[in-house]
Amino acid sequence: MPDVSETLEKTAVRERVWDDLEVSGEARFPFPPHGRIPNFAGADDAADRLAEQSEWERATAIKANPDAPQLLVRRRALREGKTVYMAVPRLRDEKCFLKLDPDELTDYDAATTVSGSSDHGEQVGPDEVDRVDLIVSGSVAVTKAGGRIGKGEGYSDLEYAVLRDLGLVNDSTPVATTVHERQVIDDPVAIGSHDVAMDLVVTPDRTFRPETDDQPAGIDWDLLEDERLAEIPVLRRLRERYSSH
């Protein structure tokens, strides 16, 4: 189980960042920014800046979050011929990823929205996912050392762990986030061993690459509650695979 003080610390940071984006007027639709990966002014500029980076240029397959501030990242990826994978919400299905293949789609704008991805994308199981060259994560906040704070549900880290266990990502797979400058914090927030660090942080105005430690090596079964195992088919399948070896 996560440390209680660590959880409370992250909660306080989330609330502060959400409040700041709202009060400053830098939040963008959907409103309010609270309780979500917040959309922000300049998200399009951050997407453009990300596309200038070598990590992006080398990537042919990207795993991306479905949230509003990264919408233009997903669209740009398809327009540049990159395959985009998005997780099914809460990994609730056996085929827990959506594959957006630029060669198979005609309406990139519709396919990259939260609702449109399920209509236009192909639902695939983890074993059908290509090796991922770049992960793009949404963040509520990110530290200058690359520590990411999400919404607090843990699904982004779990998606990474599943891909890592299947050999589809490794320590050399870059993980990026696009955020507003106000989401970059100085706080030395405690980051757990299961938390995925950001190798590349892009704001509308700058790019920096934190010196991060090794990423989580895969699923930490000791941290998973029985309830989550019961809710997520792919976890049950992976556990059965390990127990049979």
C-alpha positions as CSV (number, residue, x, y, z in Angstrom):
1,M,0.0,0.0,0.0
2,P,1.2,3.6,-0.7
3,D,2.5,5.5,2.3
4,V,-0.3,7.6,3.8
5,S,1.9,10.7,4.2
6,E,3.0,10.4,0.6
7,T,-0.6,10.2,-0.5
8,L,-1.6,13.3,1.5
9,E,1.3,15.2,0.2
10,K,0.4,14.5,-3.4
11,T,-3.2,15.4,-2.7
12,A,-2.2,18.8,-1.4
13,V,-0.1,19.5,-4.5
14,R,-2.9,18.5,-6.8
15,E,-5.4,20.8,-5.1
16,R,-2.9,23.7,-5.2
17,V,-2.1,23.3,-8.9
18,W,-5.8,22.9,-9.8
19,D,-6.7,26.0,-7.9
20,D,-3.8,28.0,-9.4
21,L,-4.7,27.1,-13.0
22,E,-8.3,28.1,-12.3
23,V,-7.6,31.4,-10.5
24,S,-4.9,32.4,-12.9
25,G,-7.1,31.9,-15.9
26,E,-4.7,29.5,-17.5
27,A,-7.1,26.5,-17.4
28,R,-9.0,25.6,-20.5
29,F,-12.1,23.5,-21.3
30,P,-13.2,21.2,-19.8
31,F,-13.9,23.0,-16.6
32,P,-13.3,22.9,-13.7
33,P,-9.7,21.7,-13.9
34,H,-10.1,19.9,-10.6
35,G,-10.3,16.1,-10.6
36,R,-8.7,15.7,-14.0
37,I,-5.6,16.0,-16.0
38,P,-6.1,19.8,-16.5
39,N,-6.2,21.4,-20.0
40,F,-4.1,24.5,-20.2
41,A,-3.4,27.6,-22.3
42,G,-0.7,26.9,-24.7
43,A,-1.2,23.1,-25.0
44,D,-0.9,23.4,-28.7
45,D,2.4,25.2,-28.4
46,A,3.6,22.4,-26.0
47,A,2.5,19.8,-28.6
48,D,4.5,21.6,-31.3
49,R,7.6,21.8,-29.0
50,L,7.3,18.1,-28.2
51,A,7.2,17.3,-32.0
52,E,10.6,19.1,-32.4
53,Q,12.4,16.7,-30.0
54,S,14.5,13.8,-31.1
55,E,12.5,11.3,-29.0
56,W,9.4,12.2,-31.0
57,E,11.1,12.2,-34.4
58,R,12.5,8.6,-33.8
59,A,9.1,7.2,-32.6
60,T,6.9,5.2,-34.9
61,A,4.6,3.9,-32.1
62,I,3.4,6.1,-29.2
63,K,1.4,5.2,-26.1
64,A,-0.6,8.3,-25.2
65,N,-3.0,9.3,-22.5
66,P,-6.6,10.2,-23.6
67,D,-6.9,13.6,-21.9
68,A,-7.7,17.0,-23.4
69,P,-4.3,18.8,-23.1
70,Q,-2.7,16.0,-25.1
71,L,-5.3,15.9,-27.9
72,L,-3.1,17.8,-30.3
73,V,-0.2,15.5,-29.5
74,R,-2.3,12.5,-30.5
75,R,-3.6,14.2,-33.7
76,R,-0.1,15.3,-34.7
77,A,1.2,11.7,-34.2
78,L,-1.3,10.3,-36.6
79,R,-0.7,13.0,-39.2
80,E,3.0,12.2,-39.1
81,G,2.2,8.5,-39.7
82,K,2.8,7.3,-36.1
83,T,0.6,4.6,-34.6
84,V,-1.0,5.7,-31.3
85,Y,-2.1,3.4,-28.5
86,M,-4.5,4.6,-25.8
87,A,-5.6,2.5,-22.8
88,V,-9.2,1.5,-22.4
89,P,-10.6,3.5,-19.4
90,R,-9.5,1.7,-16.1
91,L,-8.1,-1.2,-18.2
92,R,-11.5,-2.7,-17.7
93,D,-11.5,-5.0,-20.8
94,E,-9.4,-8.0,-21.7
95,K,-8.5,-6.1,-24.8
96,C,-7.3,-3.1,-22.8
97,F,-5.7,-0.9,-25.4
98,L,-7.1,1.0,-28.4
99,K,-4.9,1.1,-31.5
100,L,-5.1,4.1,-33.8
101,D,-3.5,3.2,-37.1
102,P,-3.0,6.2,-39.3
103,D,-3.2,4.0,-42.4
104,E,-6.6,2.6,-41.4
105,L,-8.3,5.9,-40.2
106,T,-9.8,8.7,-42.3
107,D,-10.9,11.1,-39.6
108,Y,-7.9,11.8,-37.3
109,D,-9.7,14.6,-35.5
110,A,-12.6,12.3,-34.4
111,A,-10.4,9.3,-33.7
112,T,-8.3,11.1,-31.2
113,T,-11.0,12.4,-28.9
114,V,-11.9,10.4,-25.8
115,S,-15.3,9.3,-27.2
116,G,-14.1,9.0,-30.8
117,S,-11.2,6.7,-30.0
118,S,-13.5,3.9,-28.9
119,D,-15.6,4.3,-32.1
120,H,-12.7,4.6,-34.6
121,G,-9.8,2.7,-32.9
122,E,-9.2,-1.0,-32.9
123,Q,-9.5,-2.6,-29.5
124,V,-6.5,-4.9,-29.0
125,G,-5.0,-7.0,-26.2
126,P,-1.5,-6.3,-24.8
127,D,0.0,-9.1,-26.8
128,E,-1.1,-7.3,-30.0
129,V,0.6,-4.0,-29.1
130,D,3.7,-3.1,-31.1
131,R,6.9,-2.1,-29.2
132,V,6.3,1.4,-27.9
133,D,9.0,4.0,-28.8
134,L,7.6,6.9,-26.7
135,I,5.1,7.3,-23.9
136,V,3.3,10.6,-23.5
137,S,1.6,11.0,-20.1
138,G,-0.7,13.7,-18.8
139,S,0.2,15.3,-15.5
140,V,-1.4,17.4,-12.8
141,A,2.0,18.4,-11.7
142,V,5.6,17.5,-12.4
143,T,8.7,18.2,-10.3
144,K,11.9,19.6,-11.8
145,A,13.5,16.2,-11.0
146,G,10.9,14.4,-13.2
147,G,8.5,13.2,-10.5
148,R,5.0,13.1,-11.9
149,I,1.8,13.6,-10.0
150,G,-1.4,12.4,-11.7
151,K,-5.0,12.4,-10.7
152,G,-4.2,9.9,-8.0
153,E,-5.9,6.8,-9.4
154,G,-2.6,5.1,-10.4
155,Y,-3.8,3.8,-13.8
156,S,-1.0,5.5,-15.8
157,D,1.7,3.8,-13.8
158,L,-0.2,0.5,-14.0
159,E,-0.4,0.8,-17.8
160,Y,3.3,1.3,-17.9
161,A,3.9,-1.7,-15.6
162,V,1.8,-4.0,-17.9
163,L,3.7,-2.9,-21.0
164,R,7.0,-3.3,-19.1
165,D,6.1,-6.8,-18.0
166,L,5.3,-7.7,-21.6
167,G,8.6,-6.4,-22.9
168,L,7.0,-3.6,-24.9
169,V,8.9,-0.8,-23.1
170,N,12.1,-0.8,-21.1
171,D,14.4,1.7,-19.3
172,S,15.4,3.2,-22.6
173,T,11.8,4.0,-23.6
174,P,11.4,7.8,-23.1
175,V,8.4,9.0,-21.1
176,A,7.3,12.6,-21.8
177,T,4.7,15.0,-20.5
178,T,3.3,18.3,-21.8
179,V,2.3,20.8,-19.0
180,H,1.8,24.4,-18.3
181,E,4.7,26.2,-16.7
182,R,2.5,26.6,-13.6
183,Q,2.4,22.8,-13.3
184,V,6.2,22.5,-12.9
185,I,6.8,22.6,-9.1
186,D,9.8,23.0,-6.8
187,D,8.4,20.8,-4.1
188,P,10.5,17.8,-3.3
189,V,7.5,15.5,-3.4
190,A,8.1,11.9,-2.3
191,I,7.8,9.6,-5.4
192,G,7.1,5.9,-4.9
193,S,9.1,3.1,-6.4
194,H,6.1,2.2,-8.6
195,D,5.8,5.8,-10.0
196,V,7.0,6.3,-13.6
197,A,9.4,9.3,-13.9
198,M,9.3,11.8,-16.7
199,D,12.4,11.8,-18.9
200,L,11.2,14.7,-21.0
201,V,9.1,17.7,-19.7
202,V,7.7,20.1,-22.3
203,T,5.9,23.4,-21.6
204,P,4.8,26.0,-24.1
205,D,8.0,27.8,-23.4
206,R,10.8,25.3,-22.7
207,T,11.9,21.7,-22.7
208,F,14.0,20.0,-20.1
209,R,15.2,16.5,-19.5
210,P,15.4,15.5,-15.8
211,E,18.1,13.1,-14.7
212,T,15.8,10.2,-13.6
213,D,16.6,6.9,-11.9
214,D,15.6,3.6,-13.5
215,Q,11.9,3.2,-14.2
216,P,9.7,0.6,-12.4
217,A,10.7,-2.9,-13.6
218,G,7.1,-4.0,-14.0
219,I,4.0,-4.8,-11.9
220,D,4.6,-4.7,-8.1
221,W,2.1,-7.4,-7.1
222,D,2.6,-6.5,-3.4
223,L,1.0,-3.0,-4.0
224,L,-2.1,-4.3,-5.8
225,E,-5.3,-4.7,-3.8
226,D,-7.5,-7.7,-4.4
227,E,-10.3,-5.4,-5.6
228,R,-8.1,-4.0,-8.4
229,L,-7.0,-7.5,-9.4
230,A,-10.7,-8.5,-9.7
231,E,-11.5,-5.4,-11.8
232,I,-8.7,-5.7,-14.4
233,P,-8.7,-8.8,-16.6
234,V,-5.1,-8.3,-17.9
235,L,-3.7,-8.4,-14.4
236,R,-5.4,-11.7,-13.6
237,R,-4.0,-13.1,-16.9
238,L,-0.5,-11.9,-16.2
239,R,-0.6,-13.3,-12.7
240,E,-1.8,-16.6,-14.0
241,R,1.1,-16.6,-16.5
242,Y,3.7,-16.0,-13.7
243,S,2.2,-18.5,-11.3
244,S,2.3,-21.2,-14.0
245,H,6.1,-20.8,-14.5
